[in-house]
Amino acid sequence: MSRNLPVLVVQEASRPHGTDTELLDFEAELAVQLSDFGADFEQPRLVVYPELHLCGATGTPEQRREQLEAAAEPIDGPRDQHLSRIARNLGIWLLPGTVCERGEDGHLYNTAPVYSPEGERVAAYRKCFPWRPYEPYQPGDRFEVFEVPGIGRVGLAICYDIWFPETVRQLAWLGAEVIINQVATTTCDRAQEQILVQANAIFNQVYMVSANSAAPAGEGQSLIVDPEGRIRARMLGATSGILTDVLNLEEVERVRTFGTAGLNRMWSQFRVDDPVLELPMYEGRINPRKWREKR
């Protein structure tokens, strides 16, 4: 059985936190996009929106903080129920963009929820590396993957997370073959970020899907990269638009078996009798007997 994952990446400007009516508008627009680009696949599409797509904030740091405070909800609040219904109504895997979560501790978190075609929230990843000092969020404390049954495992990374190589390495070790990187980059370092997307794909032999906001909320240039670092699809500018692709996850297995460019097999690097490699920076180690990715 093939392991094909159809994806639809929406590069759009973020929306301000809004009412039930605005979420209905979001659903209606998404339904049109799906009808334009095909929603009748046997395998439901994975639809990806940029970081904070439904919780846009503008202005001074104080104004942004005020808007985010107003947008914050518990992860299982009213917004969650609406998004669950949208995923179920449209029969898709929905990554609606990260949302501003009010944690049980009272802090703000930048959180990426994921909804199955049945409307179940299957993941809610809190950004581990907020872009400081600009972002007011509390960091998350764990990496997260979710399963697309019969297809494979998907990992979540939010914007600045991919500047830390530990993020995608841990997600790949947890068995992720696709990493979704939801982004709201407004700054001139989007050029470097695109290189990091490719580098993370090469380091870890995974697909990378990077969805950035369109202008004026972001610099756009969304892209999809294969497990050998080749760009499969990209938006060249910051205007609104959509990328579509079908990711064959068997390619990840091929690359890891035979190597990047038929040469480099990082996940097969260690032998069981190799010495343990100490990592004093992390107060940890690489144990050759535990190096391979989880299945």
ABEGO torsion letter per residue (X at the ends): XBBBBBBBBBBBBBBBBBBAAAAAAAAAAAAAAAAAAEAABABBBBBBBBBGAAABBBEBAAAAAAAAAAABBBAABAAAAAAAAAAAAAGBBBBAEBBBBBBAAGBBBBBBBBBBAAGBBABBBBBABBBOAABABBBBABBBBBBBBGAEBBBBBBEAAAABAAAAAAAAAAGBABBBBBBBBABAAAAAAAAAAAAAAAAAGBBBBBBBBBOAABAEGBBBBBAAGBBABBBABABBEBBBBBBBAAAAAAAAAAEBGGABBAAAABBAABBBBBBAAAGBBBBAAAABBBX
